[in-house]
Amino acid sequence: MGCPRLNSGSCVLLLLMLPVLQVRATHPDCSIILYFQERENECLEAIRSESQTQPPNGQRGCRTAWDGVSCWPAMPVGQSYAVACPDVPHIFKKSQVLIHRNCTEVGWSPPSPPYYSACELEPVGSSNNTEAKRGYFITMKVLYTCGYSTSLAALFMAIGIFSCFRKLHCTRNSIHIHFFTSFILRGASVLIKDAVLFSDESVDHCTMSTVKCKASIAFVQYSVLANFFWLLVEGMYLQTLLLLTFTSDRSYIWWYILIGWGVPVLTVCVWVFTRLQYDDHGCWDDYSSPYWWVIKAPILLAIFVNFLIFLNVTRMLAQKIRSPDISKNHKQQYMRLTKSTLLLIPLFGVHYVVFALFPEHIGVDARLYFELVLGSYQGFLVALLYCFLNGEVQAEIKRNWGKWQTSMESNVFNMATQDFTA
């Protein structure tokens, strides 16, 4: 491994940090690399500004320099400058030791004391711990890959059932199909993102900045937004069904489509524009960026509105069930849809709200487990609640299965009769 643009002391420091990076800089936590990139960009900007100005006549000195770890400002010959160890949490221990460099006739002197002796690294455990950490993430990837594969198979089957049986064609099931599609996009986007970002282990995903990887991250954000907004549409439809009992719900379907697919498109376009204009570095998968709130705020708003709908629907449902004017069939319809939707609203939003209140580096393991492993099976749960356990769907499948069996028995009887008469 070479260390271009670094002196030997800085190179030794970064070599000592490699075990830390292997454990700590696991996606999406690339803070250590981004920290040094930002410091380097600031220093290079100072160097460019300095190169456009001429030093005072007769004054000799050292120009601003970046050594791979710290930026050393311009100094006259004979003066020295001191810096502290890099302020990177979880990587370096708090140290009062300062690193000095002198400006000499031949340029900057080597750092004294060297970085690797002045800046003490945080303990990261033994090599066995590193292997255990790597095994943990491999296991997690296998789990969520299996989860998304299971969800995709169940969702495609559920869409096929709703599409094939004519009796199941209605506004309610059309909304379910859109909701299922958003889960399919979400699962597919995660698998596509993994294929783009982690297909080549020799490529550092923390510094990757290609159009392909940015497009995959934008697709992930759109899919997640669409997923939450179609969950919002499910809640809105349930509330509309309870409020407007005698009004045709078909008149609202285009508004639902506009909210479920249109609002995420608009949000992602705004997010892509802001990243291109103001924060176009890396692969856009750094959740520490302030522009991440362009995505996070609409999701939190959708969850908040859904929570209000959850409370309101619970209140209205209690009134509807107690009302003597509602027929038994309507009550059963309300109960079927309500049980599914009221279960999904808190299930899909609570963990997101909890984690949104904390910085992105807090509870990374728990966040990854909820968002990747448990989240990967949400599509399967949705297909189970809205389709496979739906009494109306089960009755329609049994009816068509009975018709098919009767038809087959009739065909067999006709064939046997023809053979006998022949």
C-alpha positions in Angstrom: 0.0 0.0 0.0 1.4 3.4 -1.0 0.9 6.7 0.8 0.9 9.4 -1.8 1.2 13.0 -0.6 1.9 11.9 3.0 5.1 11.9 5.0 6.3 8.8 6.7 4.8 9.7 10.1 1.4 10.3 8.6 1.6 7.0 6.7 2.4 5.1 9.8 -0.6 6.7 11.6 -3.0 5.7 8.9 -1.5 2.1 8.8 -2.2 1.9 12.5 -5.7 3.0 11.9 -6.6 0.3 9.4 -7.9 -2.2 12.1 -10.2 0.6 13.4 -11.4 1.4 9.9 -12.2 -2.2 9.2 -14.5 -2.3 12.2 -15.8 1.2 12.5 -16.2 2.4 8.9 -19.0 -0.1 8.1 -21.7 1.3 5.8 -23.2 3.8 6.4 -20.6 5.0 8.9 -17.8 6.5 6.9 -17.2 9.4 9.3 -13.4 8.9 9.6 -12.8 9.1 5.9 -15.2 12.0 5.4 -13.6 13.9 8.3 -10.1 13.8 6.6 -11.7 14.6 3.2 -13.3 17.8 4.6 -10.0 18.8 6.4 -8.1 18.2 3.2 -10.5 20.2 1.0 -10.3 23.1 3.5 -6.5 23.0 3.4 -6.3 22.8 -0.4 -8.6 25.8 -0.7 -6.3 27.7 1.6 -3.3 26.6 -0.6 -5.1 27.8 -3.8 -5.9 31.2 -2.2 -2.3 31.5 -1.0 -0.9 30.7 -4.4 -2.7 33.7 -5.9 -1.0 36.2 -3.5 2.7 37.1 -3.4 4.6 37.0 -0.1 6.1 40.3 1.3 9.4 41.3 -0.3 12.4 39.6 1.2 10.3 37.4 3.5 11.1 33.7 3.4 9.0 31.0 4.9 7.0 27.8 4.5 3.9 27.7 2.5 0.7 26.1 3.7 0.9 22.3 3.5 -1.3 19.3 4.0 0.4 16.2 5.3 -2.5 13.8 5.1 -3.6 14.4 8.7 -3.3 18.1 9.5 -3.1 21.4 7.7 0.0 23.5 8.5 -0.5 27.3 7.7 2.2 29.5 6.1 4.9 30.5 8.6 8.1 32.6 8.4 11.5 30.8 8.7 12.4 30.2 12.4 8.8 30.0 13.7 6.9 26.8 14.7 3.3 25.7 14.7 1.5 23.2 16.9 -1.7 21.1 16.3 -3.7 18.7 18.4 -4.6 15.1 17.4 -7.5 14.8 15.0 -10.9 15.2 16.8 -12.5 12.0 15.6 -14.9 10.3 18.1 -14.3 6.6 18.8 -11.0 6.6 16.9 -8.5 8.7 19.0 -8.4 9.0 22.7 -8.5 12.5 24.2 -4.9 13.7 24.3 -3.3 16.9 25.6 -0.1 16.3 23.6 0.6 18.8 20.8 2.4 18.0 17.6 5.0 20.7 16.6 6.6 21.5 13.3 9.3 24.1 12.7 9.6 26.2 9.5 13.3 25.9 8.4 15.3 27.1 5.5 14.5 23.8 3.6 10.8 23.7 4.5 8.7 22.2 7.3 10.5 19.9 9.7 9.0 16.4 10.5 6.2 16.3 13.1 7.5 16.1 16.7 6.4 13.9 18.4 5.2 11.7 15.4 1.5 11.3 15.0 1.6 7.5 15.8 3.1 8.1 19.2 1.2 11.4 20.1 -2.2 10.3 19.1 -3.3 7.1 20.9 -6.0 5.0 19.2 -9.1 3.8 21.0 -8.9 0.0 21.7 -10.9 -2.0 19.1 -10.4 -5.5 20.5 -8.6 -8.5 19.3 -8.6 -9.9 15.7 -11.2 -12.4 16.9 -13.5 -9.5 17.7 -12.9 -8.1 14.2 -13.8 -11.4 12.6 -16.9 -11.7 14.8 -18.0 -8.2 13.6 -17.4 -9.1 10.0 -19.4 -12.3 10.5 -22.2 -10.4 12.1 -22.7 -8.1 9.1 -22.5 -11.1 6.7 -25.2 -12.8 8.7 -27.3 -9.7 8.7 -27.0 -9.3 4.9 -28.1 -13.0 4.4 -31.1 -12.4 6.7 -32.3 -9.3 5.0 -31.7 -10.7 1.5 -33.8 -13.8 2.4 -36.4 -11.4 3.9 -36.7 -9.2 0.8 -36.8 -12.3 -1.5 -39.6 -13.8 0.6 -41.5 -10.5 0.6 -41.1 -10.1 -3.1 -42.4 -13.6 -3.8 -45.4 -13.1 -1.5 -46.2 -9.6 -2.9 -46.1 -10.7 -6.6 -48.4 -13.6 -5.7 -50.8 -11.2 -3.8 -50.9 -8.8 -6.8 -51.6 -11.8 -9.1 -54.5 -12.9 -6.9 -56.1 -9.4 -6.8 -55.6 -9.1 -10.6 -56.9 -12.5 -11.7 -60.2 -12.6 -9.8 -62.7 -10.2 -11.3 -64.8 -10.1 -8.1 -61.8 -8.7 -6.2 -61.5 -5.6 -8.6 -62.4 -2.6 -6.4 -60.9 0.7 -5.2 -59.9 -0.9 -1.9 -57.9 -3.7 -3.6 -56.5 -1.3 -6.2 -55.0 0.7 -3.3 -53.6 -2.5 -1.8 -51.9 -3.3 -5.2 -50.2 0.1 -5.2 -49.1 -0.5 -1.6 -47.7 -3.9 -2.6 -45.9 -2.3 -5.5 -44.2 0.2 -3.3 -42.9 -2.7 -1.2 -41.7 -4.4 -4.3 -39.8 -1.3 -5.3 -38.4 -0.9 -1.8 -37.1 -4.5 -1.7 -35.7 -4.3 -5.3 -34.0 -1.0 -4.6 -32.1 -2.4 -1.6 -30.9 -5.4 -3.6 -29.9 -3.1 -6.5 -28.1 -0.8 -4.2 -26.1 -3.7 -2.7 -25.2 -4.9 -6.2 -23.9 -1.4 -7.1 -22.1 -0.4 -3.9 -20.7 -3.7 -2.7 -20.2 -5.9 -5.8 -16.5 -5.1 -5.9 -14.8 -5.3 -2.5 -11.7 -3.5 -3.8 -13.7 -0.3 -4.2 -14.1 1.9 -1.2 -17.8 2.8 -1.0 -17.1 5.7 1.3 -15.4 7.6 -1.5 -17.3 6.2 -4.4 -19.0 9.0 -6.4 -20.4 7.6 -9.6 -23.7 8.4 -11.4 -24.7 4.7 -11.0 -24.3 4.7 -7.3 -26.0 8.0 -6.8 -28.9 6.9 -9.0 -29.3 3.7 -6.9 -29.4 5.7 -3.7 -32.0 8.1 -5.2 -34.1 5.0 -6.2 -33.9 3.7 -2.6 -35.0 7.1 -1.2 -37.9 7.2 -3.7 -39.0 3.7 -2.8 -38.9 4.3 0.9 -40.9 7.6 0.5 -43.5 5.9 -1.7 -43.8 3.1 0.8 -44.6 5.5 3.7 -47.0 7.6 1.6 -48.9 4.6 0.3 -49.3 3.5 4.0 -50.6 7.0 4.5 -53.1 6.5 1.6 -54.2 3.2 3.3 -55.0 5.2 6.4 -56.7 8.0 4.5 -58.8 5.5 2.6 -60.0 3.8 5.7 -60.9 7.1 7.2 -62.8 8.1 4.0 -64.6 4.8 4.0 -65.8 5.4 7.6 -66.7 9.1 7.0 -68.4 8.8 3.6 -70.4 5.6 3.7 -72.7 6.4 0.8 -70.2 8.2 -1.5 -68.4 6.4 -4.3 -64.8 6.0 -3.4 -63.7 5.8 -7.0 -63.7 9.6 -7.3 -60.8 9.7 -4.9 -58.5 7.1 -6.5 -56.5 9.7 -8.6 -55.9 11.8 -5.6 -54.6 8.7 -3.8 -52.3 7.9 -6.7 -51.0 11.6 -6.8 -50.2 11.4 -3.1 -48.7 7.9 -3.1 -46.5 8.3 -6.2 -46.4 12.0 -7.0 -45.3 13.5 -3.6 -42.3 11.1 -3.4 -41.3 12.1 -7.0 -41.4 15.8 -6.1 -39.5 15.2 -2.8 -36.7 13.1 -4.4 -36.3 15.7 -7.2 -35.8 18.5 -4.6 -33.3 16.3 -2.7 -31.3 15.4 -5.9 -31.2 19.1 -6.9 -30.0 20.2 -3.4 -27.3 17.4 -3.4 -26.1 18.3 -6.9 -25.9 22.0 -6.0 -24.7 22.1 -2.4 -23.4 18.7 -1.3 -22.3 16.6 -4.3 -19.7 14.4 -2.7 -19.6 10.6 -2.2 -22.5 8.4 -3.1 -25.1 10.5 -1.3 -25.5 7.7 1.3 -24.1 9.7 4.2 -27.1 10.3 6.5 -25.2 12.9 8.5 -25.7 15.5 5.7 -28.2 18.3 6.7 -29.9 17.8 3.3 -31.0 14.3 4.5 -33.9 16.2 6.2 -35.4 16.8 2.7 -36.2 13.1 2.8 -36.6 12.5 6.5 -39.1 15.4 7.1 -41.8 14.2 4.7 -41.5 10.7 6.1 -41.9 12.0 9.7 -44.9 14.1 8.5 -46.6 11.1 6.9 -46.0 9.0 10.1 -47.4 11.9 12.2 -50.5 12.2 10.0 -51.0 8.5 10.1 -50.9 8.5 13.8 -53.6 11.1 14.0 -55.6 9.0 11.5 -55.0 6.0 13.8 -56.6 7.8 16.7 -59.5 9.2 14.7 -60.3 5.9 13.0 -60.3 4.1 16.4 -62.8 6.7 17.7 -65.0 6.5 14.6 -64.9 2.7 14.5 -66.2 2.5 18.1 -69.1 4.8 17.1 -69.9 2.9 13.9 -69.9 -0.5 15.6 -72.3 0.7 18.4 -74.6 2.4 15.8 -77.8 0.4 15.1 -78.1 1.9 11.6 -75.1 0.1 10.2 -75.8 -3.3 8.6 -73.9 -6.4 9.7 -72.1 -6.7 6.3 -70.8 -3.1 6.6 -69.6 -3.8 10.1 -67.7 -6.9 8.9 -66.1 -4.9 6.1 -65.0 -2.2 8.5 -63.6 -4.7 10.9 -61.6 -6.6 8.2 -60.0 -3.5 6.8 -59.5 -1.8 10.1 -57.7 -4.7 11.8 -55.1 -4.7 9.0 -54.6 -1.0 8.7 -54.6 -0.2 12.4 -51.9 -2.9 12.9 -49.7 -1.5 10.1 -49.8 2.2 11.0 -48.0 1.9 14.4 -45.9 -1.1 13.2 -44.3 0.7 10.3 -43.8 4.1 11.9 -42.8 3.7 15.6 -39.2 2.7 15.2 -38.6 5.3 12.5 -39.8 8.1 14.9 -37.7 6.7 17.8 -34.5 6.6 15.8 -35.2 10.0 14.1 -34.9 11.7 17.5 -31.3 10.5 17.9 -28.1 11.2 15.9 -27.3 8.8 13.1 -24.3 7.3 14.9 -26.4 6.3 18.0 -27.7 2.8 18.2 -26.4 1.8 14.8 -26.7 -2.0 15.4 -30.3 -1.6 16.5 -31.1 0.7 13.7 -29.7 -1.7 11.1 -31.6 -4.6 12.6 -34.9 -2.8 12.5 -34.5 -1.2 9.1 -32.9 -4.0 7.3 -33.7 -7.4 8.9 -37.2 -6.7 10.3 -38.0 -4.2 7.6 -37.2 -6.8 4.9 -40.1 -9.0 6.1 -42.7 -6.2 6.2 -43.8 -6.9 2.6 -44.5 -10.5 3.5 -46.5 -9.3 6.5 -48.5 -6.8 4.3 -49.3 -9.6 1.8 -50.4 -11.9 4.6 -52.7 -9.3 6.3 -54.3 -7.8 3.2 -54.5 -10.8 0.9 -53.7 -14.3 2.2 -55.7 -13.9 5.5 -58.4 -11.8 3.9 -61.7 -13.7 4.2 -63.0 -12.3 1.0 -59.9 -13.5 -0.9 -60.1 -16.9 0.7 -63.8 -17.3 -0.2 -63.1 -16.3 -3.8 -60.2 -18.7 -4.1 -62.3 -21.5 -2.6 -65.2 -20.7 -5.0 -63.0 -20.7 -8.1 -61.2 -23.8 -6.9 -64.5 -25.6 -6.5 -65.6 -24.5 -10.0 -62.3 -25.8 -11.4 -62.7 -29.1 -9.6 -66.2 -29.4 -10.9 -65.1 -28.6 -14.4 -62.3 -31.1 -14.3 -64.6 -33.8 -13.0 -67.1 -33.0 -15.7 -64.4 -33.2 -18.4 -63.2 -36.6 -17.0 -66.8 -37.9 -17.0 -67.4 -36.7 -20.5 -64.2 -38.3 -21.7 -65.1 -41.6 -20.0 -68.6 -41.5 -21.5 -67.2 -40.9 -24.9 -64.8 -43.8 -24.6 -67.6 -46.1 -23.3 -70.1 -45.2 -26.1 -67.4 -45.5 -28.7 
